[in-house]
Amino acid sequence: MNTPDGIRSLLMASPYHAVPAQLRLPAVIVHSASDDYNFGTQMLPAKFVARLQAANSGVQPVLWWQTSGGHRNIINQDPATAAAAFAFMLWQTGDARYQPKARPPSR
């Protein structure tokens, strides 16, 4: 990978480098695991999420969800984690039961 072609290949495969300077995103959860064998460090997903947040011109949240465990998806975590992920999805897709309640005016 010490050649110009090798570097171009790495850059093309990098999600971090694929984020444009500005874009309007839907709600996003980036999931990583603390001992995921695909990421030797949590710096990689952290940098990716920070770049998405900086580029996002929309109002939808961009969240980083880190769990313990290895390489599995967020739904295959413990039941509480799966429930929270589904609640986030239902909130973001507009299900009335998962929308924030209006706060009473402060005094």
Contacts in CASP RR format, 6 or more apart in sequence:
PFRMAT RR
TARGET T0000
AUTHOR 0000-0000-0000
METHOD contacts of the structure
MODEL  1
MNTPDGIRSLLMASPYHAVPAQLRLPAVIVHSASDDYNFGTQMLPAKFVA
RLQAANSGVQPVLWWQTSGGHRNIINQDPATAAAAFAFMLWQTGDARYQP
KARPPSR
1 7 0 8 1.000
1 9 0 8 1.000
1 10 0 8 1.000
11 17 0 8 1.000
15 48 0 8 1.000
16 44 0 8 1.000
16 47 0 8 1.000
16 48 0 8 1.000
16 51 0 8 1.000
19 48 0 8 1.000
19 51 0 8 1.000
19 52 0 8 1.000
19 55 0 8 1.000
20 55 0 8 1.000
21 55 0 8 1.000
22 55 0 8 1.000
22 57 0 8 1.000
23 55 0 8 1.000
23 56 0 8 1.000
23 57 0 8 1.000
24 56 0 8 1.000
24 57 0 8 1.000
24 58 0 8 1.000
25 52 0 8 1.000
25 55 0 8 1.000
25 56 0 8 1.000
25 58 0 8 1.000
25 60 0 8 1.000
25 62 0 8 1.000
26 60 0 8 1.000
26 92 0 8 1.000
27 60 0 8 1.000
27 61 0 8 1.000
27 62 0 8 1.000
27 63 0 8 1.000
27 88 0 8 1.000
27 92 0 8 1.000
28 52 0 8 1.000
28 60 0 8 1.000
28 61 0 8 1.000
28 62 0 8 1.000
28 63 0 8 1.000
29 63 0 8 1.000
29 64 0 8 1.000
29 65 0 8 1.000
29 74 0 8 1.000
29 85 0 8 1.000
29 88 0 8 1.000
30 45 0 8 1.000
30 48 0 8 1.000
30 49 0 8 1.000
30 52 0 8 1.000
30 62 0 8 1.000
30 63 0 8 1.000
30 64 0 8 1.000
30 65 0 8 1.000
31 65 0 8 1.000
31 66 0 8 1.000
31 67 0 8 1.000
31 73 0 8 1.000
31 74 0 8 1.000
32 39 0 8 1.000
32 42 0 8 1.000
32 45 0 8 1.000
32 64 0 8 1.000
32 65 0 8 1.000
32 66 0 8 1.000
32 67 0 8 1.000
33 66 0 8 1.000
33 67 0 8 1.000
33 68 0 8 1.000
33 69 0 8 1.000
33 70 0 8 1.000
33 71 0 8 1.000
33 72 0 8 1.000
34 42 0 8 1.000
34 66 0 8 1.000
34 67 0 8 1.000
34 68 0 8 1.000
34 69 0 8 1.000
34 70 0 8 1.000
35 68 0 8 1.000
35 69 0 8 1.000
35 70 0 8 1.000
36 69 0 8 1.000
36 70 0 8 1.000
36 71 0 8 1.000
37 70 0 8 1.000
37 71 0 8 1.000
38 71 0 8 1.000
39 45 0 8 1.000
42 66 0 8 1.000
45 64 0 8 1.000
45 66 0 8 1.000
46 64 0 8 1.000
49 62 0 8 1.000
49 63 0 8 1.000
49 64 0 8 1.000
52 62 0 8 1.000
53 62 0 8 1.000
56 62 0 8 1.000
60 92 0 8 1.000
63 88 0 8 1.000
65 74 0 8 1.000
65 85 0 8 1.000
67 74 0 8 1.000
67 77 0 8 1.000
67 81 0 8 1.000
74 81 0 8 1.000
74 82 0 8 1.000
74 85 0 8 1.000
75 82 0 8 1.000
75 85 0 8 1.000
75 86 0 8 1.000
76 82 0 8 1.000
77 85 0 8 1.000
87 98 0 8 1.000
90 97 0 8 1.000
90 98 0 8 1.000
91 98 0 8 1.000
91 99 0 8 1.000
91 100 0 8 1.000
END
